[in-house]
Amino acid sequence: MNRQSAFIQLPSVSMQTIYKTTQEIVKSNIPFFITGETGVGKEGIAKYIHETSPRRDKPFIAINCGRFSAELLQSELFGHEAGAFTSAIRQRQGAFEMANGGILFLDEVPEMSLDAQKMLLRVLDTATFTRLGGNEQLTVDVHIIAATNRDIEKAVTEKEFREDLYYRLKGMMFHIPPLRERPEDIAPLVAAFIHEFSAEYRKNITGITPEALIRLEQAAWPGNIRQLRSSIQAAVALATTDRLEPKDFPDIYPEFIETLISIWQTLPAETQNAIWETLQPETQHTMMHEISMQSSTSWRGLQISQMFGMSGKAEFLNIRDMNQNQILSAVARKRVEQYASLREAAESLDIDIRTLQRYARLEESDS
């Protein structure tokens, strides 16, 4: 079983209804609009539609509209001619040309600029477009699947998304419920991900214990399928037995944090990052607190993303070349910058204000 098959064999009533409905209309060119929380499996459904449609032998192109600036997104979608903008040194095909005859999946479509929305509407109405900086009209045959984790009707009401484009895309609407509302889908997903990562890490993991599976089925999974996949990746990397056990999941087995900390340095950076992404903020906080309290130098070489978890923006702290004093100072000074008061900064690390101030001055006194 590969990763994709996990998305097309989910037994919950809600997912089975979606599969059945898509099969009834997949031969048409009606646009699909998929909504649901981040990580819930919207692209998986789009791929399912592609692989079971008459267009299965043609390209499937996915574009996340939220990852590009307005200018770059238009280039990604429609291509550009040489000289269209400063870095356009040669002609480039866009997603519409590459997806000709197949399916174009537009994720986070409300993030498109209004200019890009206007161009998209034209393609949908006329099946023609021009590359940026060009005059040649190009014709394409593309089936559009749009998706978002936002309230699309609210975006329309607030004039962030064109109403005419919304109704043009709203051929068939699907809402994918969050994973916490369909726990019966967790077991087949877990089996698929165990198979995937056992092969990747060359481990003979044959399954998961009933106790561990029950805990996974009871977890909230705010990151949905994407978070579950990362958790299984980390668990397979950490596993010492042929079946995953509760101890292999730090967030559902807090006692394992101490063991995780003790072996952290031995894990590859990729595995460290995968594990860190699966941890809840409270668990990340516990690990950070352990860093600040330890005198051991075993944390040298640690690089953790989203270490400080402020405003949803990822930050990086590379302590590869730092000594223990410098690590403590970096953590303390960053918290002082991010919180409105010393009291809040100290509480975020579970230490008193005087200790926080001492940590913040460590690097200076150490030099």
Summary of the structure (lengths in Angstrom):
residues: 367
radius of gyration: 24.2
end to end distance: 55.4
largest distance: 71.0
contacts: 1111
relative contact order: 0.09
helix: 53%
strand: 11%
